[in-house]
């Protein structure tokens, strides 16, 4: 019987922020090019000159890697938005996105396609890393508006604000055959979301 002490578990080496950003950019580029289903960890490893072992040490698999790459791609700082009015908060959020970013986001949505609905692991990862943080921020924004007296706490539109926002973003390419830009989203906020909230 060996008397050697057990070897410590292998540590998960931290990537530098620059290297992590590089990997995320490669993942998003592949997602736009081939879509989620055809995106493989082998392809990510080849594109980024990494080993698959490294990728699996850092992320639990393709769903988490894609979800975190999408999260990294989001404009930063929306959590700190607090203009003092619900209208100001919505418009400040829109001002953070430019047309080029909107085009990229639209391409990413096409790249995900039906995979979101057919892959439970991807859906879970997107909810954890992308959707839930956005919903927390939106809930904070709306609660502040209620506390300020801008919105009635029982306004029936409050639970559907996220649905309206996503709907406006997705409907523009389908109906108007163009990418939504800040001007479109600002008009949509003023014409649809704020009136629904009674603002």
C-alpha positions in Angstrom: 0.0 0.0 0.0 1.4 3.4 -1.1 2.2 5.9 1.7 2.5 8.8 -0.8 0.0 11.7 0.0 -2.8 12.0 -2.5 -2.1 14.4 -5.4 -4.0 17.7 -5.2 -6.7 18.1 -7.8 -5.7 19.9 -10.9 -6.3 23.6 -10.7 -8.3 25.5 -13.2 -5.9 27.9 -14.8 -7.3 31.4 -15.1 -7.1 33.0 -18.6 -6.1 36.6 -18.9 -9.0 38.9 -19.6 -7.5 39.6 -23.0 -7.2 35.9 -23.9 -10.8 35.3 -22.7 -12.1 38.1 -24.8 -10.2 36.7 -27.8 -11.8 33.3 -27.3 -15.3 34.9 -27.0 -14.8 36.9 -30.2 -13.8 33.7 -32.0 -16.9 31.9 -30.7 -19.2 34.6 -31.8 -17.5 34.8 -35.3 -18.1 31.0 -35.7 -21.6 31.3 -34.5 -22.4 34.0 -37.2 -20.6 31.9 -39.8 -22.0 28.4 -39.2 -24.8 28.6 -36.6 -25.0 26.9 -33.2 -25.5 23.3 -34.3 -22.4 23.3 -36.6 -20.2 25.1 -34.1 -17.9 22.6 -32.5 -15.3 22.8 -29.7 -12.8 21.5 -32.2 -13.5 24.5 -34.4 -13.1 26.9 -31.5 -9.9 25.2 -30.5 -8.5 25.5 -34.0 -9.6 29.1 -34.5 -8.1 30.2 -31.2 -5.0 27.9 -31.2 -6.2 26.3 -28.0 -6.6 22.7 -26.9 -10.1 21.3 -26.3 -8.9 20.3 -22.8 -8.3 24.0 -22.1 -11.7 24.9 -23.3 -13.4 22.2 -21.2 -11.5 23.2 -18.2 -12.7 26.8 -18.5 -16.2 26.1 -19.6 -18.5 23.1 -19.0 -19.2 22.7 -22.7 -20.5 24.4 -25.8 -23.7 25.8 -24.3 -21.9 27.6 -21.4 -19.1 28.9 -23.7 -21.6 30.3 -26.2 -23.8 31.9 -23.5 -20.8 33.5 -21.8 -19.5 34.7 -25.1 -22.9 36.4 -25.8 -22.9 37.9 -22.3 -19.4 39.3 -22.9 -20.6 40.8 -26.1 -23.3 42.8 -24.4 -22.7 46.5 -24.0 -21.5 47.1 -20.4 -22.8 49.5 -17.8 -26.6 49.1 -18.1 -26.7 48.0 -14.5 -25.5 51.5 -13.5 -28.1 53.4 -15.5 -30.3 55.5 -13.3 -31.4 58.8 -14.9 -34.2 59.5 -12.5 -37.0 58.6 -14.8 -38.2 55.4 -16.5 -38.2 57.1 -19.9 -34.6 58.3 -19.4 -33.5 54.9 -18.3 -34.9 53.2 -21.4 -33.4 55.7 -23.7 -30.1 55.6 -22.0 -30.0 51.8 -22.6 -30.8 52.3 -26.3 -28.0 54.9 -26.7 -25.4 52.3 -25.7 -25.9 50.2 -28.9 -24.7 51.4 -32.3 -25.9 50.2 -35.7 -22.8 47.9 -36.2 -23.5 46.2 -32.9 -27.2 45.8 -33.8 -26.2 44.1 -37.1 -23.9 41.7 -35.2 -26.6 40.9 -32.6 -29.1 40.2 -35.4 -26.6 37.9 -37.1 -26.1 36.1 -33.7 -29.8 35.6 -33.3 -29.9 34.0 -36.7 -26.9 31.9 -35.8 -28.8 30.5 -32.7 -31.9 30.0 -34.7 -34.1 27.1 -33.6 -31.3 25.7 -31.4 -32.5 27.7 -28.5 -35.8 25.9 -28.6 -34.5 22.4 -29.3 -31.4 22.3 -27.0 -32.4 22.4 -23.3 -28.7 22.8 -22.2 -28.3 25.9 -24.4 -31.6 27.3 -23.2 -30.5 26.8 -19.6 -27.1 28.4 -20.2 -28.7 31.4 -22.0 -31.2 31.9 -19.2 -28.4 31.8 -16.5 -25.8 33.9 -18.2 -27.7 36.2 -20.5 -31.5 36.5 -19.8 -31.7 36.4 -16.0 -29.2 39.3 -15.5 -31.1 41.4 -18.0 -34.4 40.6 -16.2 -32.9 41.5 -12.9 -31.8 44.9 -14.3 -35.2 45.5 -15.9 -37.0 44.6 -12.6 -34.8 47.1 -10.8 -35.6 49.8 -13.3 -39.4 49.2 -13.1 -39.3 49.0 -9.2 -37.6 52.3 -9.1 -40.2 53.8 -11.3 -43.0 52.4 -9.0 -41.2 53.8 -6.0 -40.9 57.3 -7.6 -44.6 57.2 -8.4 -44.2 57.1 -12.2 -45.8 53.7 -12.5 -48.7 52.1 -10.7 -47.5 48.9 -8.9 -50.5 47.0 -10.3 -50.0 48.2 -13.9 -50.8 45.1 -16.0 -48.1 45.9 -18.6 -45.2 45.6 -16.1 -44.8 41.8 -16.4 -44.7 42.1 -20.2 -42.1 44.8 -20.7 -39.3 42.2 -21.5 -41.6 40.6 -24.0 -42.3 43.9 -25.7 -38.6 44.8 -25.9 -37.6 41.4 -27.4 -40.6 41.6 -29.7 -39.6 45.0 -31.1 -36.0 43.8 -31.6 -37.0 40.6 -33.5 -39.9 42.0 -35.5 -37.9 44.8 -37.2 -35.9 42.4 -39.5 -38.9 40.2 -40.1 -41.4 42.9 -41.0 -39.2 45.8 -42.3 -36.2 43.7 -43.6 -33.7 45.8 -41.8 -31.6 45.8 -38.7 -33.1 47.7 -35.7 -31.0 50.8 -34.9 -31.1 53.2 -32.0 -33.6 55.5 -33.7 -36.0 52.7 -34.3 -35.7 51.5 -30.8 -36.2 55.0 -29.4 -39.4 55.4 -31.4 -40.6 51.9 -30.3 -40.0 52.8 -26.7 -42.0 56.0 -27.0 -44.8 54.6 -29.1 -45.3 51.1 -27.5 -43.6 50.5 -24.2 -44.1 53.8 -22.4 -47.8 54.2 -23.4 -48.4 50.6 -22.2 -46.9 51.6 -18.9 -49.0 54.8 -18.8 -46.0 57.1 -19.0 
